[in-house]
Amino acid sequence: MAEPQIRLGVVGAGRRAQQHFATLRGLMDHFEVVAVCDANPNVAQRVAGQLACDPYTDARECVAKARLDAILIVTPPEIHHLIATVAARAGVPMLIETTLGLTRPMMDAIADETAAAGVFVEVAENYGRRPAEQLNAAALRAGLIGDLVHLSAYNAPANEESCYHTMSLFRAYAGCDVTEIRAAGHRVPNGPVREGWPESWIDATLTFESGITASLSYVTTWVTPLRWGRPRIVTAEGTSGYIVTSEGTSDRLRCGEKGQVVDYPLQVESRPAADGDIPTKYSYGSSPEPQWINPFADRVLADGGSVGVADGIARAIELRNLHRAVTAGGAPDWTIAQARRSQELGIAIAEAARLGKPIPARLEGETTWEREQHAAVAERWGIDPLDNVDRVLDRLAVRK
């Protein structure tokens, strides 16, 4: 029996939104994109024309007029709390891209408004939803590398100076939370690509509730041309083996079997289709064999091939959860609380690097980093970003 198609509005039409639009083309039996909202009227008109839907420049008007079943929020993170508040007050279920919010007060505003309205919120954390990473989590649960003793990430992604993606992944792998953070950093006032764009190099060590440790390093300019393409390696080390995930090379699982070391490379089964092979199953071919079955093996998804990170599949899982919430009810897979915690840890790492001393992983009070972010946004906008939502949106409308 075919599932119902729901009316989706998308707020934000930039790079991340384009990735979602590419995924949505493979999910048109689930979604009809009926509205695109962007502060730039030319962008809104152009993208809406491509999608044959209505353009808007004000989220309030979009929510009021477009008769939405659900909304996808893909604006810059400092705007998320504003759009989420508009959607929540209208009772519209939502999928919010990461980062959930730039600072803890912004994220708390989302939590308070959506809880008061009782609306569904899924946060679009893609890292733990990628096929290989779901397989890795299954291998860890199955004990294929023994007891977990260490995690590491080299060249971790760090947006807005926060490595929230890695924090989400590490917590999923460890099965527990972080208790202490130590970090060192070096800040270059003028980055190597753009004058006036500083970059920070951060190295951190984390201690988890279980007693295991984790190490990670990142640079905040990882998406710039000069830094793009550096290898990214994530490892999970156990008492009898390890799992390594490396973008650009084959993932593998190593374990000890009968006194011997055995390597199992990642195996991806696929089926041919007119537009290329579609992955159907991911495994390491080990015994006992954990596996991950692609729930979208019946269709071609952009950026969902058998090689690479398959973010198209991860995005489709996020969107499917939103669809199910609207049509059948249910709880989110990645909640506001989980997303907030990942961002809090990212903020804590940045703060520890600035202070140069260990800090607890639960932050109290406003950090210097958050204070700087609020001040910078207020200077750009000419208004406190945490002021009354309508006043802030009116101010932003005047600035167009």
N, C-alpha and C positions, 0 to 999 in steps of 0.2 A: 504494500500500500504506500503510495507516494506521500511524502511528508509535506505539510503546507508551506507555502512560500510566505515569508514575512517581509514587511516594509522596513527598510533600513535607511537611516540617515547617517552621513559621515561628516564629522566636523574636523576640518583640517584636510588640506589637499596637497601636502608636500611630499617629500621622498618616502617617508614611512607609509603615508596613505596610498601612494602608488603601489607599494608592495602588497598592501591589503587588496587594492582593486584587482591586481593580477591574480591573487588567490580567489577572490570573489567570482571571477570569470569561470572558475571551475565549480562554483557552488550556486549557480543561478537557479537550480531547482529548490534551493533553500532560501535564497535572498533575492529581493528586488531592491536595488539601490534607487530610492525615490528622491533623495535630496543630497546635495553636497554644499557644505558651508565653509567658506574661507574668508578671512578678513580682507584679502585682496580680491576686489570684484572681478578683475580680469582673469585671475586664476579660477575663481568660482565659476565664471561663465564658460571658460575653456573646458574645464574638467567635466562640468555638468553636461556640456554639449557632447563630449566624448561618450558619456554614459547615458545620454538621453533622459536626463532627470532635471529637477528644478534646482537652480542656483540660489544660494543665500549668502549674505555677509554677516548676519547677526544670528547667533545660535538661538536666541529667544524667539525670533520670528520663525526660524526653521522648525523648532519644536512645536510652536503654536499652530503652524499652518500645514505641515507636511503629513500629519496623521501617521506618526511613526509607531511601529511596533517595538523598535529597538534603535539604539544609537551607538556608533563607533567613534570614540574620541581619540584623535591622532594629532592633536595640536602640540606645540612645545609644552613641556611638563609644568612650567609656571602658570599655564592657563587651565590645566586639567581641573582644578578645584572649582573654577568658575563655571565651566561647561557641565561638569558633573552636578553642580548645584541646580542649574537650569533644568537638566534632565530629571533629577530626583524630584524636584518640586512638581514636575509634570507627570511623574509616575512612569517614566520611560526606562526600561531595563537597558543596561549599558555594558560595553566592553571598553576598557580604558587601556591605552598603550602604556608601556613602561617609559620612563619612570612614573610610578603612580602620582607622585608630586615631588616638586623640587626639595621641599623642606618638610619637617615633621608637622608644623602647624598647617601647612597646605594639605598634607595628607589627612590630618585630623579633621579638617573642614569637610573633606570628602566623606570620611567615615561618619561624622555626625549627621550630615545632611541625608545621606543615603539610608542610614539606620532609622532616622526619624520618618522618612518616607516609606521605608520598607521595600525598597526596590532592589532588584538583582544587580550585582556588579561582579563581573569577571575581569581580572587584570591579565593583560596579554603578555605574560612572561613566557618567552619562547624557548629559553635555553633548556629547561627541564623537560620540554615537550618534544624536542628533536628526537628522531628515531634512535640514533646511536646513544644518546644520553638516557633515553628510557630503557634501552637494552642494558646499558651499564648499571643502572639502578637495579634492574632485575638480577644481574649477575652478582652484584654486591649482596642483595637479599638472599640469594641462593648460596652464598658462602664460597663462591668459586675461587676467591683469592684469600680465603681464611678470614680472620678478623681484621677489620680496617684499622690501620695504624697511622696513616698520613695522607693528606691531600695536597696537591700543588697546582698552580696555574701560572704559566709564563705568558706575558703579553695579554693579560686579561683585558676585556673590553671595559672602558671606563667613560661613561657619558656624564657630562656635567660634573666631572671629577669623582664620580661614584661608581664603584664596581659592583652594583647591585645584581647584575646577571650572575656573576661568579658567586656572590653570597647566596643567591637562590639555589644554585647548583650544589655548592658545598654542603648546605644544610640538608638538601635532599639526599645526597650521598651519605652524609654522616648520620642522618636520622636523629639529630639533636642540634642544640643551639650553641652559639659562641659565648664564651664567658669573659675572655680577656683579649685585648688587641695590643700588639706592639708594632710600630711602624716607623720607618725613616723615609724622608723625602728630600728631593732636590728640585727647586723651582727655578726655571729659566725665565726671566722677566719678559723677554721678547723671543717668541718661538721661532724655530728655524724656517717656517713657511710664511707666516704673516707677521709683520711688524705690529707690536701691541697685543699679540695673542700669546700669553704665557703658556708654557707647558710645565707639567709637574711629573717627575718620575718618583714612583712610590714602590717601596718594598715592605711587605707586612707579614707578620707571623700571628696566627690565631690559635687560641686554645679553646677546645670544645668541652661541653659538659661530660663527655665520655672519657676525657683525658687525652684524646688524640690531638695532634697539631696539624696546621696547614700553613703553607707559604704561598704567597702570590706577589706578582710584580706587574705593574702597568704604567703606561704613559698616557696622560690625558689627551694628547694629540694623535691618538692611534688612527683616526680616520683621515688625517691629512695626507696629501700625496707622498710626502717624504717618509712618513711612518707606516703607511698602508702596505700590507703584504708581508710584514714581519711574521715569522711563524708563531702560532698559538698552540701551546701544548698543555693539556690538563691530565693529571695522573691521579689515580687512586691506588695507594700501596697497601697491601695486606700482608698477613703473616706467612702466606704461602703463594704470593704472586702479586701481580699488578695489572691494572687496566690503563692504557694510554690512549687518549683521544687527541689527534693532531690534525688541525685544518690544513689540508694540502697533501697529507700522506695517509696511508691506511691505518685505521685504528686496530689495536690488537689487545688480546688478553693473554697474559703469561701466568701459568700456574705450575705447581709441582705435582707430578703424578708418578707414584711408585718410585720415588727417588730420582726422577728425571724432570728436567725443565722442558715444558712444552708450550709453544706459541700457537695461538689461535687467531688468525687475522679475521677482521670483520667480514662477514659474508652477507651479501644482499641478493636475495632472489627477486626476480622481476618477470614481468610479462610484456611482450611486445605490444605496442600501440602505434597508431598512425603518426603521432607526434613524438614518439620516442618511448623508451622502456619505462614502465611504471613499477616501482619497487613494491613487492608484496610482503616480504618477510626479511627481518634483520636477525642475525644470530652470529655467534662465535664458533659454532660447530663443535662445542665442547660437550663433555658428558659429566653430569647431567646438563642438558642444553637449555639455557634460557633463550627466549626468542621474543621478538616484538612484531606483531602483525599490523600492517598498515590498514587502518580503517577506511582509507580512501583509495584502495587499490582498484576501485571500479571507475576511476576517472583520472584524467591528466590534470595536474596542478602545476602552475608556474613555480619554479624554484623548488620542485618536489622530486627531483630525480634521484637515482640510486647512488650518485656520487655527491660529495659535498655535504653540507649540514642539513639540507632538506628543510629549510625554514618554511617553505610553502605548506608542508604537512603540519608543522607546528602551528602556523597561523590558522589552518583549516580546523584544527582541534579546538582552538580558542573560539572561532566563529561558530563551530558546531555546538559548543557549550552554551553560547548565547542563544542560538536557535532553540535548543532544547528547553532552556529556561522559559522562553516565551511560549512555546507550543505545549510543553508538558510539565513545566515546573522543575524544580531541583535546585541543588546548591552549587555554587561556583567551585571549580577545581583549584583556582589560585585566587585567594581571597584578598580583601583589602588588608587584613592583619598580616598575612604572609608577605605581601608586597611592601607594606610599610616597614616590616622588620628588615627586609633585605636592603632597603634604602637607608634605614637607620644604621645598619652595619657599614654600608658604604660611606656614609657621613662620618661615622666613628673612625674609620681607617684614615680618611683625609684629615680629621682632627688630630688623631694620634701622631700622624706624620708631622703636622705643624708644631705640636707641643714637644715632640721628641721624647715622650715618656709613655709607659704603659697606661692604658685607661680601661675602665670596665666597659663591657660591650653593650650595657644598657645606659643610654645617655640621660643625663639630668640637666634641665635648663637648656637655653639656647646656646648653640656652639658658635664660635667665631665664624665658621664657614657659613652657617645658616644666616647669621646676621649680615654677612657680606652679600649673600644671595638676595635677601629681602631688600637691602639697600640698593643694590644694582638694578633690580626690577623696578623698584619705586622711582629711581632716577630716570629710567627709560620711559616709564609709563606716565610719570607725573602724578602718581597716586599710590597709596599703600596697596599692594596686591591682596591684602587680607581685609580691606575695607568692604563695605556693603557691596554685594555682588553686582547689583544693578548699577551702582555708581561707577564701579570699576569698568564694567562693560560699556557704559555710556562714554566714559573717558577714552577707552580704547577705540570706540567708534569715531570719536572726534579726531583721533590721531591718524586715521586712515589717509 
